[in-house]
Amino acid sequence: MDVLNSLFRWIHVAAGILWIGLLYFFNFVNIPFAGAMDGDTKKKVVPELMPRALYMFRWGAAYTWVTGILLLFIVYYHGGLMYGDQTNPEEEWTIANSLLTLVLMFAGVFLYDVLARTPLTKNLTLTGVVGLVIAGIVTYLLIKVGGFGYRAYNIHIGALFGTIMAFNVWFRIWPSQKKIITAVKEGAAPDASVVALAGLRSRHNTYLSVPLVWTMVNMHTTTLATGVPRYDTLILLVATLIGWGAVTWLYKKSAKVKGF
């Protein structure tokens, strides 16, 4: 188990760098750059650049997600860290806890997908507020119903965010991008609704990515949590707010960066 733990962490981090690095390239570099290209240039560049980048992007997402889930079971379920931190070290893991966790993590993505199809998503601020409230409710359930400790509920919220992001990559962004690339290659205008869908889900992933990284390093935030034990649930929500604020600033900044 120790060997698998080390191996999966290595793959998880390397694949995550590939995935999130390309996510930031698309959102903070490629989008402003693409707007500066004329039709003929797009016809030459997009069919050559985007399939290569999206290949690495989607498989980086796949390897990150798979190894993340494997690590979740090795470190927390098998390793006994669901309660093995500051909270309830004597508690026993139960089937009910497991089912609750799995439902919240893997069914939550479908709730997200339904919400993301509503007019709500036209307003990113409102989307962020609703998302924060839902994350708070899920965190409350993990603690009060599941009895999760600080590290356990942090990483499970991260798993929920990561599952949503991986779902977006494979089932919303990549299918949409295939249609967009084909249209550009043929010299036609891509369907505006397809472009909007790909862009919106990519933007959602970008906003989720910074809070996700917080949950990945949560072993190193336990000192902060133990310092404010009554309010440790707020730490994750505050980190999420800070992350979303940072992404908003980066979007504004990236739009102002110019080429030579």
N, C-alpha and C positions, 0 to 999 in steps of 0.2 A: 504493500500500500504506500509506503514512503517513496518507493521508486516511481510508482504511477503518479503520486502526488507531484513530485518534482517534474516529471516528464510533461504532464498535462498543464502545469503552471507555465512551463517554458513555451509550449505550443500556444497556450491561451494568450499570453502576453505578446508573443511575436505576431500571431494572427490578428490580435486586436490592434496592434500598431498599424498593420497593413490596412485593415478595414477602416478604422477611424481616421487614419491619415488620408486615405482616399476620400472619405466622407467630407473632410475639411477642404481637400483640394477641390472637389466638385462645388461646394457651397461658397467658399471664400476666394477661390481663384478662377475656376472655370466659368462660373456664371457671369461674373463681370467681363471676363475675356470674351466669352461667346457673344455677348451683346455688341462687341466691337467688330465682329467679323461680318463681311458681306456674304451674300448668298453663294457665290462661287467658292469662296474660301471655306465656308461651312461644308459645302458639298465634297470638298477634298479632305478636310481635316476630320470632321465628325466620324465618318465611316471607318477611318483608320485609327483614330485615337480612342474613341469611346468604347468600342467592343473590347479592346485590350484592357483599358482601365476598369471597365465593369466586370470583366472576368476575375481580375484580382480582387475587386471590391466584394463581389458576391461570395467567392470562396473564402475570402478572409472572414466574412461574416459567419459563414457556415462553420469553419473550424473554431472560431471564437466561441460561438454558441454551444457547439457540441462539447468542447473541452470544459467550458464553464459549467454545464450541467453535470458532467462527470466529476468535476471538482466539488460541486455542491454536495453530491452524494458521498464522495470519499471523505471530505473534510468535516461536513456537518452531520449528515445522516449516519454514516459509518463511524466517523471519528468522534461522535458524541458531543459536538459543540453546540447543539441546539440550546442546551441549558448550561453548558460547561464554561460560562463566563461569570459575569457579576451577578446574574439573576437567581436562577434556581438550580444549582449544581446537582441536587438530589432528585430532581424530577425525572420521570421515565418517559421515553418517547412512546407515543401511542399511534394506532392506525388512524384514529380520528385526526390527529395532528397532521399526519402524512397526507390524508385526503384533502384537508383544508388547504394545505400548502400547494398541492398539485392543482387544485381547482382555481385558486387565486392566481397562480403563476401562468398556467397554460390556457385557462378559459378567459383570463383577463384580456388577452390579446384580441379575442373576438368582440368583447365589449368595446375595446378601443376602436376596432375597425368599423363597428356600427356608428360610434360617435364621430369618427373621422369623416364619415360620409354625409354628415348633417351640415346645415348652414353655419353651425357653431364654428367650424374650422376656418371660416372666412376671416374671423377675428382672432389673431394669434394670441393676443393678450387674454381674451376670454377663454380660449383653449387652454392656455397655461394655468389659469385660475381653476378651471374645472379639473384639469389633470392633477393639480396640487391637492385639491380636495379629495379626489379619488385615492391618490397615493396616501393621504392621511388616514382615510377610512380603512384601506387595506392594512396599513401599519397598525392601526388600533386593533383590528381583528387578529392579526398575527400575535400581538402581545396579549390581549385579553382572552381570546378564545384558544389560541395555540400555546400561549405561555412562553413565547420565544424570548430569548435573551437579546441584548443589544446587537451583537455581531450577527446573530441569526436573522433578525428581522431586517437589518440593513442589507445583507446579501440577498435575501429573498425579494426585496424591492428591486435590487439591482438585476436579479434574474428576470423579474417581470419587465423591467425597462429593456433589457437585452433581448428578451423574446419578442417584444413588440418591434424592436428595431430590425431583428433578423427576419421577422415576418414581412415587414415593409420592403426590405431589400429583395427578397425572393418572390413575393407574390404581388407587389404593387410597383416598385421602382423598376426592376429588371424587365417585366413584361411591357411596361409602358415605354421604357427606353428602347426596346427592340423595335417597337412601332415608330418611334421618333427617328431612330437612326435609319431605318428603311426609307421613310418618307424623305429625309434630307438627302440620302444617297440618290434617290430618284428625282430630286429637284422639286419635290412637292412640299407644300406647307404641312407640317405635322398637325394632327387634330389638337385643337386648343385645349380640349378637356383632358386629353391624355398628357399633354405637357403640364397642365395644372396639377394633375394627380401625382405625377412623378416628382414635381417640384415641391408640392406640399408635404408628401411623405418623407422626402429627403430632408426638408426643413424640420419636420417633427423629430427625425432621428438626430439631427444636429443638436436640437435643444435637449434631448434626452441623454446625449452622450456624456456631457460633463457631470451631471449627477450620477450617471452610471459608473464613471471612473471613481467617484467618491466612495461608492459602495464596494468597489473592488479593493480599495486600500483600507477598508474599515478596521482591519486588525490594528492599524496604526492610529485610529481615532478613538480607541477605547479609553485612553487617558482623559480625553476631552469629555467623554460620556460619564465616566466615574466622577469627574469633577462637578457635574451638574446632574446627579442621578434622577432627580424628579422631572427634569426637563430634557432627558436624553432623546426622547422622541422628536423634539423640536430640532435637534441637530441635523437630522437628515432633511427635514423640510427646509431649513435655512440654507443648507448646502445646495438643495435643489433650486431655491430662489437665486442664490448667488451664481450658480451655473447658468441658469437661464438669462440672468442679467449679463453675464460675460459673453454669451453667444449673441445676444442682441447687439452688444457693443461691437463685436467682431463683424457682424453683418454690415453695420454702418461704416466701420473702418475699411472693410474690404472694398466697398463701393467707391471709396475715395482714392485707393491706391492706383496709380497710373503706370503704364509702360513707358519706355523711353521713346 
